[in-house]
Amino acid sequence: LARYLGLLLVEGADLAALEDRVYVRTIGGLKRIDALWRRLDPRFLDPLAFDTHSKIGVPGLIDAYATGNVLLANAPGVGVL
């Protein structure tokens, strides 16, 4: 589906949150992203904000979201689309 829509399919290890911005790791370096379509249970999204034992989340993601630097389609607290 992601390929059909022309979107990247990423997991937590592919992303980095730095200075309240979210980036995807590419072979050319970090590339800033403006939006994510969440398919992950919210408690695993950010180990700094929710479950500190989460190994699949992105530390700092919720801060980037709260400051408006990244849009989370299907935001935390909203059921899966």
N, C-alpha and C positions, 0 to 999 in steps of 0.2 A: 504494500500500500504506500509506504513512504517513497519508494522509487517511482511509482506511478504518479504520485503527487509532486515529485521533484524535491522532496524533503530529505534531510539527513536523518538517519536512524542512529541514535546515540544511547549510551548508557552512562552511568555516573562517572566511571573512570575516564570517559572521553571529554568530560567537562571540568572547568576550573572556574571558581569564583574569586576574583581579585578586585579589591577596592570597590566593592558593591557593583561589579559588572560580571557578566558570565561569558565565558569563552569556550570554544570547542578546540580541542587539540588536533592539529592537522600536521602532515609531514612538513608543511611550510611554516609551522609555528602556530601560535594562538590566533584564532579568528573570533572576534566579538560576535555574539548573537543577541538578538533583540527579543526572541520569543521561543518558548518551549511548549510542547503539547505533552502534558503530564499523563503518564499511564501507570505511575508508581503510587503505591499506598502513601499518603502524606506523611505518616510517621517515619518513613525511611528517606524522605527528600533531603534533609539537612541534619547531619548529626550534631551540629551546634545548636539547632533550634528545637529538635524533637528527640528522637531516640539516639542517645550518645553512642550506642553500640552499632549503629548502622554502618555497614561497610559499602553500601551501594549508593548512598546519597552524595550530595555535593556540599561540602562545608562552605557556608556563606551564601548559599542560594537564596535563602529566605530574606536575608538582608538586602540582596540585590533586588528581589521582588518587592520588598517593602518600600524601597526608595524609588521604585518605578523604573528601574533600569532594565528590567526584563519582564516581559509579559508571560504569565503562566496560563495558557489555555487549559481549562479544567483545573482551576486554582484549588489550593488546599481547602477542604471543607465542602467542595462541590463534588457530587457523584460523577462517576466515569461516564463520559459521553458515549 
